[in-house]
Amino acid sequence: MSILVVKNMSHGFGDRVIFDDVSFRLLRGEHIALIGANGEGKSTFMNIITGKLMPDEGEVEWSNNVRVGYMDQHTVLEKGKSIRDVLRDAFKYLFDAEKEMISVTEKMAEASPAELQKLLDRMGTIQDELDNNGFYGIDSKIDEVAAGVGLKDVGLDNDVSELSGGQRTKILLAKLLLEAPDVLLLDEPTNFLDEQHVEWLKRYLENYDKAFIVISHDIEFLDGVINIIYHVENKKLTRYVGSYNEFLRVHEAKKLQMESDYERQQKEITRLEVFVAKNKARASTSGMAKARQKKLDKIDRMEITKDKPKPQFNFKSARASGKMIFRTKDLVTGYDTPLSKPLDLYMERGQKIALVGANGVGKTTLLKSLMGDIKSVSGKASLGDYQYIGYYEQEIKGLNRNNCIEEFWKEFPSFTQREVRSALAKCGLTTKHIESRVTVLSGGEQAKVRLAKLLNRETNILILDEPTNHLDVDAKDELKRALKEYTGSILLVCHEPEFYQDVVTDVWNCEEWTTKIVE
């Protein structure tokens, strides 16, 4: 039975068409991946089916009494609430029932025999509801899910307003999982999770007996949890049954078949056109020419959409740095309190190091301490000579109202407009993307703008904090290739082993020196 049906839906922004006459269905228990290149409209589709956007044409129909849960990263978390308070809000309906039961109990003291029986019946109904929904095990459920997504590391008593964007995203994900709706809608849920928490979420979704739709570019994660794929490409949605590898095989076969059919049709059109042109003027053959023209007019002409340009990442190299990249002596990182034990670390030219470990153990803090962006608690870090550093920051705060050209020009004012457009296009951005404001682009498109700036700066050291977040499969593959070929040194924070394993020379596990208790 379908619990969601989308019929003949079309939508666009200005003169940019995102969807053209697409249909979609979600059945009970289906685990669906919504995949496609950055900017194809995956998040837009989520906004349409949740009612945040109205389609230009078509219908979106949900079955009655279906609870839908959407991980909306723009949700405002109320200052003064702790993480535990927000997670307990997932069970608000049960806490409201408990309040009613207390009120019923208080009324019993003064009730008449007839009223008392009604109150007893109501109290029994409420008690059954609380028991059946696990009310008395809520705190243990909260602890389990919070540990699963890495919130126990942060501390459940911390005020939500003091947390980073990644930590707030984890809270929203945990709250959504605790609500256990009939349909889960998840947009890039693994972006701020480290390896062990991605594995936990994978197991959770594998065993989820209700339906969900997930957007993700983490193929290993998807293959473990989904059974249906909808591919978003060229304004269309196409349904495939099976794993991602099965989708690739079928998609490639369909593409080759379509190209073959197109070529065959083009040859037939050319043959008919040549015949008509040669014979329409001669009286003896004009009848045959007219017949061929009628045949031509009736042909339903196929169109083949050209493949979108794939990104090309090539880092510009500066002169070689000194042999030492950095050395630390008794360095303790942190803000108000220490995040690390005293560290004696050394990195030399040519090393490519991955920093791994659970979120919150201090990977980003270490990067910022080494660059001097934040002051260490104690100890010192010494940098080597002739360093040209390119830094890719995990989170960019604030609303960016520049268009892509203006954003690029801020750092490269000497570039001509043609050079700016070329640099952005090489990262896989189309003309419409390039002329749009940064704030209206998808997360993946914004990441490509930031990468474009990094690629056009001469560097000999790259410091990259979760650079694969939001990037589509083609962009991740190209970034991996470029980092493998990069001749400088790399310090990389990443939670995807399949990405960094072939890139780096060393892996440093930050959990070995953190002061935090890692769940």
Buried (B, 14 or more C-beta within 10 A) or exposed (E): EEBBBBBEBBBBBEEEBBBBEBBBBBEBEBBBBBBBBBBBBBBBBBBBBBEEBEBBEBEBEBBEEBEBBBBBBEEEBEEEBBBBBBBBBBBEEBBEBBEBBEEBEEBEEEBEEEEBEEBEEBBEEBBEBBEEBEBEEBEEBBBBBBBBBBBBBBBBEBBBEEBBEBBBBBBBBBBBBBBBBBBBBBBBBBBBBBBBBBBBBBEBBEEBEBBBBBBBBBBBBBBBBBEBBBBBBBBBBBEBEBBBEEBBEBBEEEEEEBEEEBEEBEEEBEEBEEBBEEBBEEEEBEEBBEEBBEBBEEEEEBEEEEEBEEBEBEBEEBEEBEEBBBBBEEBBBBEEEBBBEBBEBEBBBBBBBBBBBBBBBBBBBBBBBBBEEBEBBEBEBEBBEEBBBBBBBBEEEEEBEBBBBEBBBEEBEEBEEEEBBEBBBBBBBBEEBBEBBBEEBBBBBBBBBBBBBBBBBEBBBBBBBBBBBBBBBBBBBBBBBBBEEBEBBBBBBBBBEEBBEEBBEEEBEBBEBBBBEBB
